[in-house]
Structure formats: structure tokens, C-alpha cells
Amino acid sequence: GGGGEPLEEKLALRPTSETIIGHMYSQWIQSYRDLPVLINQWANVFRWEKRTMPFLRTSEFLWQEGHTAHATEEEARQETMQMLEIYREVVEQELAIPVWKGQKTPSERFAGAVDTYSIEAMMKDGKAVQAGTSHYLGDKFARGFEIKFLDRDNQFKYVHTTSWGTSTRLIGSMIMVHGDDRGLVLPPRMAPTQVIMIPVGPMKLREKVMEAFDPLFDEIKAAGVRVRADLREETPGWKFNEWEMRGVPLRLELGPRDVENGQVILARRDTGEKVTVSLEGIAQTVVQLLEEIQQNMFQKALAFRDENSHLGIDTLEQLTAHIAKSESENKTSGWVLAGWCGDDACESKIKEETKFTSRNIPFEPPVQKKACICCGKESQHSVWFGRAY
């Protein structure tokens, strides 16, 4: 029903496509020669969300979901890890967001998965966003959907499957990691417009400026830069604000004096600094500066994350005190790397008392924790805990 009313026609809304894909794989796969099957689709899915949030928690979202079937566990696990690494690469290199790669605890695992892996990112408020997941499903779905194949040894066997996805949440993450009080700050590799060109100075001298402006635009565009010119009637100040709010990485200003001196002014969105550079070799200067901005944005986000990642909290009392102190000082409590004995009860207790949930068990933790933060027993894992979206 919708809003309590029964619907005239029944609708099936999918949260994810394992069941549809599983059903089809059982019909498509007969022999080892059919394997592996590697399918990715871009689709919309639905989730029941009590409280929605733009980009990060929406009832409907767009995503890509991959579903693969393999002859062996080894091959399927390799696929699972390969996709997690591709996600890390895209998020770190393109979106300039540092992430921790790791394994989810059993309580946070995808229903029906043998193992779930994730990349976790820290937002500007210290909360975590799960930025991508990759699941090794074993032969559980194969058994559920009867996905069998005749192997080389003439034996019927179940396939090993994986699934993995990232969604429009990544846009929300990009906004929240880099944005500031003046608006969006977009990493150059993601920005639809990388450079906004704005002519400045009195209108009576505009014609002279435009004689230099147009070839300059062409030169920068020819270098493969996504450049736009704002030639609207508005004042330069209004335009500066507008494009800052839209997060354009680089602003280029050209006025009559600049034309005379053979120079332009470049203003960076990430640091706010303005530099005067020569018109000679301007395209190369712009390309290098965009790369510098990309790297700087990543480093800045990394520094913020590390500053708010706490490695020296060893007991639940210390964690509770840390959270209370952070809140009283109006600061973020960030994330905590905690030892965990592996017992679900300890994980639940941490969540109950602190609202901190396990983010993941990082493959390469900055330190190895010796004792469980909850019960004090020997730690089996070093786990990132934090509040999450």
C-alpha cells in the first residue's frame, strides 16, 4: 500500500538486485565455459528511510551495482578485493577523499554475505560515510537460486558470487568533505567547470579586454581544460560569489591593466589565494595549478581525518569521557581506533553507550590495539568506531 491505501496495481521496489540477478544467472550459467559472468548495471533502488537526508540517505538513489559469478572461491574473492581497490582509487584520486579500506564486522555485514568489505570516509563533522562496499557471497546465493555449472571434471558445482556498489552518496560525501561556508569546493577532476573566466574593469574598456580574452579562452580550452566564460551583465563581485558558491576550482580575471602587462589573475577556490601570472604559457600554468589544487584538497582532507582519528583511547570510560569533552567544547568526537575481542555483545554495548558503531576493521591499522575497549580481554581486531550517516 501507499500512504495506507492499497495500490491499484502492485509495485515491487528493489533495495538491491541480487535476487533478480540470481534468478537470471541460474538460467544463463550451465558450464564452466560460461564463467566468469561479470555484470555491472547503473540503476535506481529504493530503501525505507525514516529520516531522509539529501544525497546521503534518500528513499530512492542512483547507483552502480556489480554482480559476478565465478567457478572458484579464490577467483570470486579476487574480484571482491579488486573492486574494493578500484573504489578506493576513484574516491581518493578523483574525489580527493581519503578512505580506510577494511572488513565489516559480522553485525554490519550485508545480509547473505560471507564477508563484506568497505571504504569509509570522514566528513567535516567527524561522522563517517560508507563510501562503497564489496561483498564475497560464497555459494549462499548460488544455493538459494540453484546456480550450478558442470565443471571440467564433469561434476555439478555451485558458483561463487560477489556483489559491489557505490551510489550518489559519493556526491554528498564530496560536498561534505570539501565544502565550506562559502559553498561547494569541487576537486578539479570532478568539477564540470574547472576554470571560470571573468572580464573585469570599466565597460568602456571592455572591447580591448575581449580582444585578448577570446584567444585566451580558446588556448585554455585547447589544453583540455573545462573552461567557461561569464559574460553576463552582473558585476564582477557578484560573479565571483556565484562561482565560488558553485565550487569552481579556479577563477581567471582579465582586466585592461592585465592586458597591458601581459598577465592574468588566478584565484584558487581551495585556499582563496590570488596569484598574478604571465599570459605566456598560461594553458600549462592552469593545468599544473589544477593538479596542485587536486593534490592539496586530498592532503587537507587527510590532515583533517588524521587529526580527528584517536588512537589512544583504551576503555569505554575513556571513550565516554572523550565524547563528553568534545561535546562540551563543541568539537567533533571523530573516530576511535579500538581493540575488539570479536564478541558481538561488546560491539553492541559500545553502540548503546556511545552511539559509536564499528566502521570497519582496517587492513592496515595505524596501530595494533592490544585489549578490547569494552571487556578488556585480548583484542582480535583493531576497529574504527565512530558515528555514521
C-alpha positions in Angstrom: 0.0 0.0 0.0 0.9 3.6 -0.4 0.1 6.0 2.5 -2.2 3.3 4.0 -4.2 2.9 0.8 -3.9 -0.3 -1.2 -2.4 0.4 -4.6 -4.4 -0.3 -7.7 -1.5 -2.1 -9.3 1.1 -3.9 -7.2 4.6 -2.4 -7.3 7.8 -4.2 -6.4 10.6 -1.8 -5.3 14.0 -3.3 -5.2 16.5 -2.4 -2.5 19.3 -4.2 -4.5 19.3 -6.7 -7.3 20.9 -9.9 -6.0 17.5 -11.8 -6.2 16.7 -10.7 -9.8 20.3 -11.4 -10.9 20.5 -14.7 -9.1 17.4 -15.9 -10.8 18.8 -15.0 -14.2 22.2 -16.5 -13.5 20.6 -19.8 -12.7 19.3 -19.8 -16.3 22.3 -18.4 -18.1 25.0 -20.5 -16.4 25.3 -24.2 -17.3 29.0 -24.9 -17.9 32.5 -23.8 -16.6 32.8 -22.3 -20.1 30.1 -19.7 -19.2 32.2 -18.4 -16.3 33.1 -15.9 -15.0 29.9 -13.8 -15.6 30.8 -10.2 -14.8 27.8 -7.8 -14.9 27.6 -4.2 -13.8 24.4 -2.1 -14.0 23.6 1.5 -13.4 20.1 1.6 -11.8 17.8 3.2 -9.2 17.0 1.4 -6.0 14.7 2.1 -3.0 15.3 1.9 0.7 12.9 2.5 3.6 14.4 5.6 5.4 12.7 7.0 8.5 14.7 10.2 8.2 16.0 11.2 4.7 18.9 13.4 4.0 19.9 14.9 0.7 22.4 12.7 -1.1 23.4 10.6 1.9 20.1 9.0 2.8 17.4 9.2 0.2 14.4 6.8 -0.3 15.5 6.4 -3.9 19.0 6.6 -5.1 21.0 6.0 -8.2 24.0 3.7 -8.1 26.1 1.1 -9.9 25.9 -2.4 -8.7 28.1 -5.2 -9.9 27.2 -8.9 -9.7 29.7 -11.6 -10.7 29.7 -15.4 -10.7 32.9 -17.5 -10.6 34.0 -21.1 -10.7 36.1 -20.9 -7.6 36.2 -19.1 -4.2 39.7 -17.8 -5.0 38.5 -16.1 -8.2 35.4 -14.6 -6.5 37.5 -13.3 -3.6 40.0 -11.8 -6.0 37.1 -10.0 -7.8 35.7 -8.7 -4.4 39.1 -7.2 -3.4 39.8 -5.8 -6.9 36.6 -3.8 -6.9 37.2 -2.5 -3.4 40.6 -1.3 -4.6 39.0 0.4 -7.7 36.6 2.2 -5.4 39.4 3.4 -3.2 41.3 4.6 -6.2 38.3 6.5 -7.6 37.3 8.1 -4.3 40.9 9.1 -3.4 42.2 10.1 -6.8 39.1 11.7 -8.4 37.1 12.9 -5.4 40.2 13.7 -3.3 38.6 11.9 -0.3 40.9 9.7 1.9 39.3 6.4 2.9 40.1 3.4 5.1 39.8 0.0 3.3 38.7 -2.7 5.6 36.3 -5.5 6.5 32.9 -5.0 8.2 32.2 -6.8 11.5 29.6 -9.6 11.3 26.9 -7.4 12.7 27.5 -4.8 9.9 27.8 -7.4 7.2 25.5 -7.4 4.1 22.7 -10.0 4.7 23.7 -13.2 3.0 27.3 -12.3 2.5 30.2 -14.4 3.8 32.4 -11.2 4.0 31.7 -7.6 3.5 34.4 -5.0 2.8 34.1 -1.2 2.7 35.8 2.1 2.2 35.0 4.6 5.0 35.3 8.3 4.7 35.2 11.1 7.4 33.0 14.1 6.9 33.8 17.6 8.2 31.6 17.0 11.2 33.7 13.9 12.1 30.9 11.5 11.1 31.6 8.5 8.8 30.1 7.7 5.5 30.4 4.3 4.0 31.6 5.3 0.5 31.5 1.9 -1.2 31.0 -1.8 -0.4 32.2 -5.1 -1.9 30.8 -8.4 -0.8 32.0 -12.0 -1.2 28.8 -14.0 -1.1 30.3 -17.5 -1.2 27.9 -20.1 -2.6 25.0 -18.9 -0.4 23.1 -17.2 -3.3 24.1 -20.0 -5.7 22.4 -22.5 -3.4 19.4 -20.2 -2.9 18.9 -19.8 -6.6 20.3 -23.1 -7.8 23.1 -21.5 -9.9 25.0 -24.6 -10.9 27.6 -25.4 -13.5 29.2 -28.5 -15.0 32.9 -28.2 -14.2 35.8 -29.6 -16.1 35.7 -32.8 -14.0 32.1 -33.4 -15.1 30.8 -32.6 -11.6 27.9 -30.2 -11.0 29.1 -27.4 -8.7 27.7 -24.2 -7.2 29.2 -20.9 -8.4 30.8 -18.4 -6.1 29.3 -14.9 -6.4 30.2 -11.3 -5.5 28.3 -8.0 -5.4 29.6 -4.5 -5.0 28.2 -1.0 -5.3 28.7 2.8 -4.9 26.0 5.3 -5.1 25.1 9.0 -5.4 26.1 9.2 -1.7 29.6 9.9 -3.1 28.3 13.3 -4.3 27.1 14.0 -0.8 30.5 12.9 0.6 32.4 15.1 -1.8 30.2 18.1 -0.8 30.7 17.5 2.9 34.4 16.7 2.9 35.5 19.7 0.9 32.7 22.3 1.2 33.0 25.4 3.3 30.7 28.3 4.4 31.0 30.0 1.0 29.6 26.9 -0.8 30.9 24.0 -2.8 34.6 23.3 -3.3 35.0 20.8 -6.1 38.1 18.8 -6.8 39.3 19.8 -10.3 38.9 16.2 -11.7 35.3 16.2 -10.7 34.4 19.8 -11.5 32.1 20.2 -14.5 33.7 23.7 -14.9 37.3 23.7 -13.9 38.1 27.4 -14.8 35.7 30.3 -14.9 36.9 33.3 -16.9 35.6 36.7 -15.9 36.4 40.0 -17.7 36.8 42.9 -15.2 37.3 46.7 -15.4 35.1 49.5 -16.8 32.7 48.7 -19.7 34.2 51.4 -21.9 37.5 49.4 -22.0 35.7 46.0 -22.3 36.3 45.7 -26.1 40.0 45.9 -25.7 39.9 43.3 -22.9 37.8 41.0 -25.1 40.3 41.1 -27.9 42.8 39.3 -25.6 40.0 37.4 -23.7 38.7 35.3 -26.6 42.0 33.8 -27.8 42.9 33.2 -24.2 39.7 31.2 -23.7 40.5 29.1 -26.9 44.0 28.4 -25.7 42.9 27.1 -22.3 40.1 25.1 -23.9 42.6 23.6 -26.4 44.7 22.3 -23.5 41.7 20.0 -22.5 40.5 22.2 -19.6 36.8 22.5 -18.9 36.6 26.3 -19.1 33.6 28.7 -19.1 33.3 32.5 -19.6 30.8 34.5 -17.6 29.9 37.5 -19.9 26.7 38.4 -18.1 25.8 41.9 -17.2 26.3 41.3 -13.5 29.1 43.0 -11.5 32.4 41.1 -11.2 31.9 40.8 -7.4 28.5 39.1 -7.9 30.1 36.7 -10.4 33.0 35.9 -8.1 30.5 34.9 -5.3 28.3 32.9 -7.7 31.2 30.7 -9.0 32.7 30.4 -5.6 29.4 29.0 -4.3 29.3 26.6 -7.2 32.8 25.4 -6.3 34.7 26.1 -9.5 38.4 25.3 -8.6 40.0 28.3 -10.5 38.9 31.8 -11.4 40.7 33.7 -14.1 40.3 37.5 -14.1 41.3 39.7 -17.0 41.1 43.5 -17.0 42.6 46.3 -19.1 45.7 46.6 -16.9 46.3 42.9 -17.1 46.1 43.0 -20.9 48.7 45.9 -20.9 51.1 44.0 -18.6 50.6 40.6 -20.4 49.3 38.9 -17.3 46.1 37.4 -15.7 44.9 37.0 -12.1 44.2 33.4 -11.0 42.2 32.8 -7.8 42.1 29.4 -6.1 38.8 28.2 -4.6 40.6 25.7 -2.2 42.9 28.2 -0.5 41.4 31.6 -1.6 44.8 32.8 -2.7 45.2 35.0 -5.8 48.3 35.0 -8.0 49.3 37.1 -10.9 50.8 35.0 -13.7 52.1 35.7 -17.2 49.9 35.2 -20.3 52.8 33.3 -21.8 52.3 29.6 -21.4 49.0 30.3 -19.5 47.4 27.0 -20.5 50.2 25.0 -19.0 50.2 27.1 -15.8 46.4 26.5 -15.5 46.8 22.7 -16.0 49.6 22.5 -13.4 47.6 24.6 -10.9 44.5 22.4 -11.2 46.7 19.3 -10.5 48.2 21.2 -7.5 44.6 22.0 -6.2 43.6 18.4 -6.6 46.5 17.2 -4.5 46.1 19.9 -1.9 42.5 19.1 -1.4 43.3 15.4 -0.8 46.1 16.4 1.7 43.9 18.8 3.5 41.1 16.2 3.9 43.7 13.6 5.0 45.2 16.0 7.6 41.6 16.7 9.0 40.9 13.0 9.2 44.1 12.1 10.9 43.7 15.0 13.4 40.3 13.6 14.3 41.3 9.9 14.5 42.1 8.9 18.1 44.5 6.1 18.7 45.0 6.3 22.5 41.5 5.5 23.8 41.6 2.1 25.5 38.5 1.8 27.7 34.8 2.5 27.4 35.1 5.0 30.3 37.8 6.9 28.3 35.7 6.9 25.2 32.6 8.2 27.1 34.8 10.9 28.7 36.3 11.8 25.3 32.8 12.2 23.7 31.5 14.3 26.7 34.6 16.6 26.5 34.3 17.0 22.7 30.6 17.9 23.0 31.2 20.4 25.8 33.9 22.1 23.7 31.6 22.0 20.6 34.2 19.9 18.8 33.8 16.7 16.8 34.5 13.5 18.6 35.8 12.0 15.4 36.7 8.3 15.2 38.4 6.0 17.6 40.6 3.0 16.8 39.6 0.5 19.4 40.6 -3.1 20.2 37.8 -5.6 19.9 37.7 -9.1 21.2 35.3 -10.3 18.4 32.3 -10.6 20.6 29.0 -9.1 19.2 27.9 -8.2 22.8 30.9 -5.9 23.2 30.2 -4.2 19.9 26.5 -3.7 20.9 27.5 -2.3 24.3 29.8 0.3 22.7 26.9 1.3 20.4 24.4 1.5 23.2 26.6 3.6 25.5 28.2 5.9 22.9 26.2 5.7 19.6 29.6 4.8 18.1 29.3 2.0 15.5 32.0 -0.1 14.0 33.0 1.4 10.7 35.4 -1.3 9.6 38.4 -3.4 10.6 41.1 -1.7 8.5 43.5 -3.9 6.6 46.4 -1.6 7.6 45.5 0.0 11.0 47.8 2.8 12.1 48.5 0.8 15.3 47.5 -2.6 16.6 45.3 -2.4 19.7 46.1 -5.0 22.4 42.9 -5.1 24.5 39.2 -5.0 23.9 37.9 -1.5 24.6 34.7 -3.0 26.2 35.7 -6.1 28.2 39.5 -5.7 28.4 40.1 -9.2 27.0 42.8 -9.8 24.4 41.9 -7.9 21.2 41.3 -9.9 18.0 41.0 -6.8 15.8 41.7 -3.1 15.7 38.5 -1.5 14.6 37.4 2.0 13.6 34.4 3.2 15.6 32.5 6.4 15.1 29.2 8.0 14.5 27.9 7.5 11.0 25.4 8.8 8.5 
